[in-house]
Amino acid sequence: MSSLKKLANQTMWYGLSSIAARFINYLLTPYLTFKFSNAQYGEMSVVYAFIPFMNVIFTYGLETGYFRFSTKENKQTVFNTTAISMITSTVLLSILLIALQHPLSVLLQITEHPEYLSLSAAIIALDALSTIPFAKLRQDGRPQKFAFIKVGGIITNIISIYFFLSICPHWLQQNPNHWCGSFFKADWAVGYVLLANVIQSVFTLLFLSKEFFSVELKFDTKLWKEILLYSLPLIVAGFAGMINETFDRIMLGWWAPASSVEEAKGQVGIYSACYKLSILITLAVQAFRMGAEPFFFKQSTEKDAPKLYAKVMKFFIITLCIMFLTVVLYLDIWKQFIRNPQMWAGLKVVPILLLANMFLGIYYNLSVWYKLANKTIVGAWITVIGAGVTLIINFIFIPHFSYMACAWATFFCYGSMMVISFIWGQKHFPIPYVWKKLVAYMVIVVLLFFIQKALLLLTNNIWFEIATGTMLILFFLWFLFKIERKDAVFIQLKTLVSKKLGKG
């Protein structure tokens, strides 16, 4: 139980920082969907679909390599070697990325603004330089500082965006000769979002300066080769993962059933805005990954580690199921975050994407087996299979079904990765997951969603939707306590709730 509490505590800090940062950033969705046209929002989404691809190349799995080797080698030596490697490669790759600015702008259909790629290169480089210092914070168990920097960075980003998109235009409207007129361009809205991101990345690196400059100029070549051998397969996995996570926006821009590039970008904008509504699941997955990866490595030497991993999986899936219901049963409330009603046409993708991201979270949980067994090539193969599913479904169906094809491609991609990892892992690294019960929980929450959909056919009333949604969530919580009442965690939770109610 102490190990679970430690994971919960670290995940809470990483989770709170991620949730706070992402939710604050999420509040940009109504602002940007109000400020931008569908096409502008789509253009921004395409650029932000490209950036994660480059992040994978720039970081080439060193973060996971750092976690793995710092548990069995001298921590400072591992830190020095990985940090020097990252700094050197970042400089070289940044030069190459800027040199390829023009052909990449053609590929991304942003030829009117190739300078967006220079800004993207700055974001990618600064984020890469922050990777190992952030990993050091996590490895050293300092989630509070991690949380402060993450939240501070996103607040800096939002202030910068508001300054460029609202304050500057207001000043110029009041006074056309204002000093900000020397740099402000009204048609460069997406550029200002990227520039704000650069400012955020600079802020982040500055607050990581203590960790960054703690690097000693001692490079262990033999250790570096071992870390690369372990980490490089993660590039394939990461690159394929980005195909699964973000490449559908780029493919949608290429193949959408649209009469013009502008209309295609509009469909990308609709899909990207509605994708934001799966935020609760993606936040939970991200928070879990932040806390779980170093935790799993540290617990790997314990005798009861497999049982602990199984218990972690159970409570992780229960959490995701509750979050799934919280979004889909109140979807007419969540949609208000999208301030452009034209984008509501894409709301039907939200339940599909929520389930897809639930599968992704389970896959990350399952991936512990091949990371601990030093078989990262397995993760690469599984993710490549998922990427193949994504590419095939999108290539065949986007021209006919637009962004609905993207949603179902994501669903089948992550679903296949989850199933393959489970079957493969149980053969090589058996973990006693109560998988039948967990599958039943996921099926039940989907059935509850369909029950509400059927009830809403009787009346399309927002208060009726809220009432039925609340009743169905309470039913699921009651059901969980009924089934899991003998679990030590639920007993403690029940005791805590009883005490709180008694005090009330």
C-alpha positions as CSV (number, residue, x, y, z in Angstrom):
1,M,0.0,0.0,0.0
2,S,2.9,2.4,0.7
3,S,4.1,2.0,-2.8
4,L,0.7,2.7,-4.2
5,K,0.4,5.8,-2.0
6,K,3.8,7.0,-3.3
7,L,2.7,6.5,-6.9
8,A,-0.6,8.2,-6.1
9,N,1.2,11.2,-4.4
10,Q,3.6,11.7,-7.3
11,T,0.9,11.1,-9.9
12,M,-1.2,13.7,-8.0
13,W,1.5,16.3,-8.3
14,Y,2.3,15.5,-11.9
15,G,-1.4,15.1,-12.6
16,L,-2.3,18.4,-10.9
17,S,0.4,20.2,-12.8
18,S,-0.6,18.6,-16.1
19,I,-4.3,19.1,-15.4
20,A,-3.8,22.7,-14.3
21,A,-1.5,23.4,-17.3
22,R,-3.7,21.6,-19.8
23,F,-6.9,22.9,-18.4
24,I,-5.6,26.5,-18.4
25,N,-4.5,25.8,-21.9
26,Y,-7.9,24.3,-22.6
27,L,-9.4,27.6,-21.7
28,L,-7.7,28.9,-24.9
29,T,-10.0,26.7,-26.9
30,P,-13.1,29.0,-26.6
31,Y,-10.8,32.0,-27.0
32,L,-9.1,30.7,-30.2
33,T,-12.2,29.2,-31.7
34,F,-13.8,32.7,-31.2
35,K,-10.8,34.5,-32.7
36,F,-9.9,32.2,-35.5
37,S,-11.9,31.0,-38.5
38,N,-12.2,27.2,-39.1
39,A,-9.4,27.4,-41.7
40,Q,-7.1,29.4,-39.3
41,Y,-7.7,27.0,-36.5
42,G,-7.0,24.1,-38.9
43,E,-3.8,25.7,-40.0
44,M,-2.6,26.1,-36.5
45,S,-3.6,22.4,-35.8
46,V,-1.5,21.2,-38.7
47,V,1.6,23.0,-37.4
48,Y,1.0,21.6,-34.0
49,A,0.6,18.2,-35.5
50,F,4.0,18.5,-37.1
51,I,5.8,19.7,-33.9
52,P,5.4,16.4,-32.0
53,F,7.0,14.5,-34.9
54,M,10.1,16.6,-34.6
55,N,10.0,16.2,-30.8
56,V,10.4,12.5,-31.2
57,I,13.4,12.9,-33.5
58,F,15.0,15.5,-31.4
59,T,14.7,13.5,-28.1
60,Y,15.2,10.0,-29.6
61,G,14.1,8.1,-26.6
62,L,16.7,9.5,-24.3
63,E,14.3,10.3,-21.5
64,T,13.3,6.6,-21.0
65,G,16.9,5.6,-21.4
66,Y,17.8,8.0,-18.7
67,F,15.2,6.5,-16.3
68,R,16.3,3.0,-17.1
69,F,20.1,3.4,-16.7
70,S,20.0,5.8,-13.7
71,T,18.6,2.9,-11.7
72,K,21.6,0.7,-12.3
73,E,24.5,3.2,-13.1
74,N,25.9,6.3,-11.5
75,K,23.1,8.9,-11.7
76,Q,25.4,11.8,-12.4
77,T,27.2,10.0,-15.1
78,V,24.0,9.0,-16.8
79,F,22.8,12.6,-16.5
80,N,26.0,14.1,-18.0
81,T,26.1,11.6,-20.9
82,T,22.4,12.0,-21.9
83,A,22.4,15.8,-21.5
84,I,25.5,16.3,-23.6
85,S,24.2,14.0,-26.3
86,M,20.9,15.9,-26.3
87,I,22.5,19.4,-26.5
88,T,24.8,18.3,-29.4
89,S,22.0,16.7,-31.4
90,T,19.6,19.6,-30.8
91,V,22.0,22.1,-32.4
92,L,22.6,19.9,-35.5
93,L,19.0,19.0,-36.0
94,S,17.8,22.6,-35.6
95,I,20.1,23.7,-38.4
96,L,18.8,21.0,-40.6
97,L,15.2,21.8,-39.8
98,I,15.6,25.5,-40.7
99,A,17.4,24.5,-43.9
100,L,14.4,22.4,-45.0
101,Q,11.9,25.1,-44.2
102,H,10.6,25.6,-47.7
103,P,9.9,22.0,-48.7
104,L,8.3,21.3,-45.4
105,S,6.0,24.4,-45.8
106,V,4.8,22.9,-49.1
107,L,4.2,19.5,-47.4
108,L,2.2,21.1,-44.6
109,Q,0.3,23.4,-47.0
110,I,1.5,26.6,-45.3
111,T,3.5,28.1,-48.1
112,E,2.1,31.6,-47.4
113,H,3.9,31.4,-44.0
114,P,7.1,29.3,-44.2
115,E,8.4,31.3,-41.2
116,Y,6.0,29.3,-39.0
117,L,8.5,26.5,-39.4
118,S,11.4,28.7,-38.0
119,L,9.3,29.4,-34.9
120,S,8.4,25.7,-34.7
121,A,12.2,24.8,-34.8
122,A,12.8,27.2,-31.9
123,I,10.0,25.5,-29.8
124,I,11.2,22.0,-30.6
125,A,14.8,22.8,-29.8
126,L,14.0,24.5,-26.5
127,D,11.7,21.7,-25.5
128,A,14.4,19.1,-26.4
129,L,16.9,20.9,-24.2
130,S,14.4,20.8,-21.3
131,T,13.8,17.0,-21.6
132,I,16.7,15.6,-19.5
133,P,16.4,18.3,-16.8
134,F,12.7,17.5,-16.5
135,A,13.6,13.8,-16.3
136,K,16.1,14.6,-13.6
137,L,13.3,16.3,-11.5
138,R,11.1,13.3,-11.9
139,Q,13.9,10.8,-11.1
140,D,14.9,12.8,-8.0
141,G,11.2,12.8,-6.9
142,R,10.7,16.6,-7.0
143,P,7.2,16.8,-8.5
144,Q,6.5,20.2,-6.8
145,K,9.1,22.0,-8.8
146,F,8.0,20.1,-11.9
147,A,4.4,21.3,-11.3
148,F,5.5,24.9,-10.7
149,I,7.5,25.1,-14.0
150,K,4.8,23.4,-16.1
151,V,2.0,25.6,-14.8
152,G,4.1,28.7,-14.9
153,G,5.0,28.0,-18.5
154,I,1.5,27.6,-19.6
155,I,0.4,30.8,-17.8
156,T,3.2,32.6,-19.6
157,N,2.0,31.2,-22.9
158,I,-1.6,32.3,-22.3
159,I,-0.6,35.9,-21.2
160,S,1.6,36.1,-24.4
161,I,-1.2,34.9,-26.7
162,Y,-3.7,37.4,-25.1
163,F,-1.2,40.2,-25.5
164,F,-0.6,39.5,-29.2
165,L,-4.2,38.7,-30.2
166,S,-6.2,41.1,-28.0
167,I,-4.1,43.8,-26.4
168,C,-2.1,44.8,-29.4
169,P,-5.1,45.1,-31.8
170,H,-6.9,47.1,-29.1
171,W,-4.0,49.5,-28.7
172,L,-3.7,50.0,-32.4
173,Q,-7.4,50.6,-32.7
174,Q,-7.1,53.3,-30.1
175,N,-3.9,54.8,-31.5
176,P,-2.7,53.7,-35.0
177,N,0.7,55.1,-34.3
178,H,1.2,53.0,-31.2
179,W,4.7,51.4,-30.8
180,C,3.3,47.8,-31.1
181,G,2.4,48.7,-34.7
182,S,6.1,48.4,-35.6
183,F,5.8,44.6,-35.3
184,F,2.2,43.7,-35.2
185,K,0.5,42.1,-38.3
186,A,-3.2,41.5,-38.3
187,D,-3.0,38.5,-40.7
188,W,-0.3,36.7,-38.6
189,A,-2.6,35.2,-35.9
190,V,-1.2,31.7,-36.0
191,G,2.3,33.1,-35.9
192,Y,1.6,34.9,-32.6
193,V,0.4,31.6,-31.1
194,L,3.7,30.0,-32.1
195,L,5.7,33.0,-30.8
196,A,3.9,32.7,-27.5
197,N,4.9,29.1,-27.4
198,V,8.6,30.1,-27.9
199,I,8.3,32.5,-25.0
200,Q,6.9,29.7,-22.9
201,S,9.7,27.4,-23.8
202,V,12.3,30.1,-22.9
203,F,10.6,30.5,-19.5
204,T,10.7,26.8,-18.9
205,L,14.4,26.4,-19.8
206,L,15.3,29.4,-17.6
207,F,13.6,27.8,-14.5
208,L,15.3,24.5,-15.3
209,S,18.7,26.3,-15.4
210,K,19.9,24.8,-12.1
211,E,19.4,21.3,-13.5
212,F,20.6,22.3,-17.0
213,F,23.8,23.8,-15.8
214,S,24.5,21.0,-13.3
215,V,25.8,19.0,-16.3
216,E,29.5,18.1,-16.0
217,L,31.5,17.9,-19.1
218,K,32.2,14.2,-18.7
219,F,30.9,12.0,-21.5
220,D,30.9,8.2,-21.1
221,T,31.1,6.9,-24.7
222,K,30.5,3.2,-23.7
223,L,27.5,4.1,-21.5
224,W,26.2,6.4,-24.3
225,K,26.2,3.5,-26.8
226,E,24.4,1.3,-24.3
227,I,21.7,4.0,-23.7
228,L,21.3,4.5,-27.5
229,L,21.0,0.8,-28.1
230,Y,18.2,0.8,-25.5
231,S,16.6,4.1,-26.6
232,L,16.7,4.1,-30.4
233,P,13.9,1.6,-30.9
234,L,11.8,4.2,-29.0
235,I,12.3,6.6,-31.9
236,V,10.4,4.2,-34.2
237,A,7.8,3.7,-31.5
238,G,7.5,7.4,-30.9
239,F,7.4,8.3,-34.5
240,A,4.7,5.7,-35.2
241,G,3.0,7.0,-32.1
242,M,2.9,10.5,-33.5
243,I,1.3,9.1,-36.7
244,N,-1.4,7.6,-34.4
245,E,-1.8,10.8,-32.3
246,T,-1.5,13.8,-34.6
247,F,-0.8,12.8,-38.2
248,D,-4.5,12.4,-38.9
249,R,-4.8,16.2,-39.0
250,I,-2.2,16.4,-41.7
251,M,-3.8,13.5,-43.7
252,L,-7.3,15.1,-43.2
253,G,-5.8,18.3,-44.8
254,W,-4.6,16.3,-47.8
255,W,-7.5,14.0,-48.4
256,A,-10.7,15.6,-47.0
257,P,-13.7,15.7,-49.3
258,A,-13.4,19.4,-49.9
259,S,-13.5,21.7,-52.9
260,S,-10.5,23.8,-51.8
261,V,-7.5,23.8,-49.5
262,E,-9.3,26.4,-47.3
263,E,-12.4,24.1,-46.9
264,A,-10.1,21.2,-46.0
265,K,-8.4,23.3,-43.4
266,G,-11.8,24.1,-42.0
267,Q,-12.5,20.4,-41.5
268,V,-9.2,20.0,-39.8
269,G,-10.2,22.9,-37.5
270,I,-13.6,21.2,-36.6
271,Y,-11.9,17.9,-35.9
272,S,-9.1,19.5,-33.8
273,A,-11.5,21.5,-31.7
274,C,-13.7,18.6,-30.9
275,Y,-10.7,16.4,-30.2
276,K,-10.0,18.9,-27.3
277,L,-13.1,17.6,-25.6
278,S,-11.4,14.3,-24.8
279,I,-9.2,16.3,-22.5
280,L,-10.0,14.5,-19.2
281,I,-8.9,11.1,-20.5
282,T,-5.7,12.5,-22.1
283,L,-4.9,14.4,-18.9
284,A,-5.3,11.3,-16.8
285,V,-3.1,9.3,-19.2
286,Q,-0.4,12.0,-19.3
287,A,-0.4,12.3,-15.5
288,F,-0.2,8.6,-15.1
289,R,2.8,8.4,-17.5
290,M,4.6,11.1,-15.7
291,G,4.4,9.3,-12.3
292,A,4.3,5.7,-13.4
293,E,7.4,5.4,-15.6
294,P,10.0,6.1,-12.9
295,F,7.8,4.3,-10.4
296,F,7.6,1.1,-12.4
297,F,11.4,1.0,-12.8
298,K,12.0,1.5,-9.1
299,Q,9.5,-1.2,-8.1
300,S,10.8,-3.7,-10.6
301,T,13.1,-5.4,-8.1
302,E,10.4,-6.0,-5.6
303,K,9.0,-9.6,-5.2
304,D,5.3,-8.5,-5.4
305,A,5.9,-6.1,-8.3
306,P,3.5,-8.0,-10.8
307,K,0.7,-7.8,-8.2
308,L,1.3,-4.1,-7.7
309,Y,1.3,-3.5,-11.4
310,A,-2.1,-5.3,-11.7
311,K,-3.6,-3.3,-8.9
312,V,-2.4,0.0,-10.5
313,M,-4.0,-1.1,-13.8
314,K,-7.3,-1.8,-12.1
315,F,-7.6,1.6,-10.4
316,F,-6.3,3.3,-13.6
317,I,-9.1,1.8,-15.7
318,I,-11.7,2.6,-13.1
319,T,-10.6,6.3,-13.1
320,L,-10.7,6.4,-16.9
321,C,-14.2,4.9,-16.9
322,I,-15.5,7.6,-14.5
323,M,-13.9,10.3,-16.7
324,F,-15.4,8.8,-19.8
325,L,-18.9,9.1,-18.3
326,T,-18.2,12.6,-17.0
327,V,-17.6,13.9,-20.5
328,V,-20.1,11.9,-22.6
329,L,-23.0,12.2,-20.2
330,Y,-22.6,16.1,-20.1
331,L,-21.5,16.7,-23.6
332,D,-23.9,19.6,-24.3
333,I,-22.2,21.4,-21.4
334,W,-18.6,20.6,-22.5
335,K,-19.3,21.7,-26.0
336,Q,-19.7,25.3,-24.8
337,F,-15.9,25.5,-24.6
338,I,-16.0,25.6,-28.4
339,R,-17.2,29.1,-29.0
340,N,-17.7,28.6,-32.7
341,P,-21.0,26.8,-33.1
342,Q,-20.1,25.7,-36.6
343,M,-17.5,23.4,-35.0
344,W,-20.2,21.5,-33.1
345,A,-20.9,19.5,-36.2
346,G,-18.0,17.3,-35.2
347,L,-19.2,16.4,-31.7
348,K,-20.1,12.9,-32.8
349,V,-16.3,12.0,-32.8
350,V,-15.9,12.8,-29.0
351,P,-17.2,9.4,-27.6
352,I,-15.1,7.5,-30.1
353,L,-12.0,9.5,-29.3
354,L,-12.5,9.2,-25.5
355,L,-12.6,5.4,-25.9
356,A,-9.5,5.5,-28.2
357,N,-7.6,7.5,-25.6
358,M,-8.7,5.1,-22.9
359,F,-7.2,2.3,-24.9
360,L,-4.0,4.3,-25.3
361,G,-3.7,4.8,-21.5
362,I,-4.2,1.1,-21.0
363,Y,-1.5,0.4,-23.6
364,Y,1.0,2.7,-21.8
365,N,0.2,0.8,-18.6
366,L,0.8,-2.6,-20.3
367,S,4.0,-1.4,-21.9
368,V,5.8,-1.8,-18.5
369,W,6.6,-5.4,-19.5
370,Y,8.8,-4.7,-22.5
371,K,10.5,-1.7,-20.9
372,L,11.5,-3.7,-17.8
373,A,12.6,-6.7,-20.0
374,N,14.8,-4.4,-22.1
375,K,12.8,-5.3,-25.2
376,T,11.9,-1.8,-26.4
377,I,12.0,-3.1,-29.9
378,V,8.7,-4.8,-29.1
379,G,7.1,-1.4,-28.3
380,A,8.4,-0.1,-31.7
381,W,6.8,-3.1,-33.5
382,I,3.4,-2.7,-31.7
383,T,3.3,1.1,-32.4
384,V,4.3,0.5,-36.1
385,I,1.4,-1.9,-36.4
386,G,-0.9,0.8,-34.9
387,A,0.5,3.4,-37.3
388,G,-0.2,1.0,-40.2
389,V,-3.9,0.7,-39.0
390,T,-4.1,4.5,-38.8
391,L,-2.6,5.1,-42.3
392,I,-4.7,2.4,-44.0
393,I,-8.1,3.4,-42.5
394,N,-7.4,7.2,-43.1
395,F,-6.2,6.6,-46.7
396,I,-9.3,4.6,-47.6
397,F,-12.0,6.4,-45.7
398,I,-11.1,10.1,-45.3
399,P,-12.1,10.9,-48.9
400,H,-15.6,9.5,-48.1
401,F,-16.2,10.2,-44.4
402,S,-13.8,13.1,-43.6
403,Y,-12.9,13.5,-39.8
404,M,-15.2,10.5,-38.8
405,A,-12.6,8.3,-40.5
406,C,-9.9,9.9,-38.4
407,A,-11.8,9.2,-35.2
408,W,-12.4,5.5,-36.0
409,A,-8.8,5.1,-37.2
410,T,-7.7,6.4,-33.8
411,F,-10.1,4.0,-32.1
412,F,-8.9,0.9,-34.0
413,C,-5.3,1.9,-33.9
414,Y,-5.1,2.2,-30.1
415,G,-7.4,-0.8,-29.6
416,S,-5.2,-3.0,-31.6
417,M,-2.1,-1.8,-29.8
418,M,-3.7,-2.5,-26.4
419,V,-4.8,-6.1,-27.4
420,I,-1.4,-7.0,-29.0
421,S,0.6,-5.6,-26.0
422,F,-1.6,-7.5,-23.6
423,I,-1.3,-10.9,-25.4
424,W,2.4,-10.5,-26.1
425,G,3.2,-9.3,-22.6
426,Q,1.3,-12.1,-20.8
427,K,3.5,-14.7,-22.7
428,H,6.8,-13.1,-21.7
429,F,6.1,-11.1,-18.5
430,P,2.9,-12.4,-16.9
431,I,1.0,-9.9,-14.7
432,P,-2.2,-11.0,-12.9
433,Y,-4.5,-8.5,-14.4
434,V,-8.2,-9.0,-13.6
435,W,-8.9,-8.4,-17.2
436,K,-12.4,-9.9,-17.5
437,K,-13.6,-7.5,-14.7
438,L,-11.9,-4.5,-16.3
439,V,-13.3,-5.2,-19.7
440,A,-16.8,-5.5,-18.1
441,Y,-16.3,-2.1,-16.5
442,M,-15.5,-0.5,-19.9
443,V,-18.5,-2.3,-21.6
444,I,-20.8,-1.0,-18.8
445,V,-19.8,2.6,-19.2
446,V,-20.4,2.4,-23.0
447,L,-23.8,0.9,-22.3
448,L,-24.7,3.7,-19.9
449,F,-23.8,6.2,-22.6
450,F,-26.2,4.5,-25.0
451,I,-28.9,4.3,-22.4
452,Q,-28.7,8.1,-22.0
453,K,-28.7,8.5,-25.8
454,A,-31.9,6.5,-25.9
455,L,-33.5,8.5,-23.0
456,L,-32.7,11.8,-24.8
457,L,-34.8,10.7,-27.7
458,L,-37.8,11.3,-25.4
459,T,-36.9,15.0,-24.9
460,N,-33.9,17.1,-26.0
461,N,-33.7,19.1,-22.7
462,I,-30.4,20.2,-21.1
463,W,-31.7,19.7,-17.6
464,F,-33.0,16.2,-18.4
465,E,-29.6,15.4,-19.8
466,I,-27.9,16.6,-16.6
467,A,-30.3,14.7,-14.4
468,T,-29.9,11.4,-16.3
469,G,-26.2,11.8,-16.6
470,T,-25.9,12.4,-12.8
471,M,-28.1,9.4,-12.0
472,L,-26.1,7.1,-14.4
473,I,-22.7,8.2,-12.9
474,L,-24.0,7.6,-9.3
475,F,-25.3,4.2,-10.4
476,F,-21.8,3.3,-11.7
477,L,-20.1,4.6,-8.6
478,W,-22.5,2.5,-6.4
479,F,-21.8,-0.5,-8.6
480,L,-18.1,-0.1,-8.3
481,F,-18.3,0.1,-4.5
482,K,-20.5,-3.0,-4.5
483,I,-18.0,-5.0,-6.5
484,E,-14.8,-3.6,-5.1
485,R,-15.9,-3.3,-1.4
486,K,-13.3,-5.8,-0.2
487,D,-10.4,-4.1,-1.8
488,A,-8.2,-2.3,0.8
489,V,-8.2,1.0,-1.1
490,F,-12.0,1.1,-1.3
491,I,-12.3,0.2,2.4
492,Q,-10.0,3.2,3.2
493,L,-12.0,5.4,0.8
494,K,-15.3,4.3,2.4
495,T,-13.9,5.0,5.9
496,L,-12.7,8.5,4.8
497,V,-16.1,9.4,3.2
498,S,-17.9,8.2,6.4
499,K,-15.7,10.4,8.6
500,K,-16.3,13.4,6.3
501,L,-20.1,12.8,6.3
502,G,-20.0,12.3,10.1
503,K,-18.2,15.6,10.6
504,G,-20.7,17.3,8.2
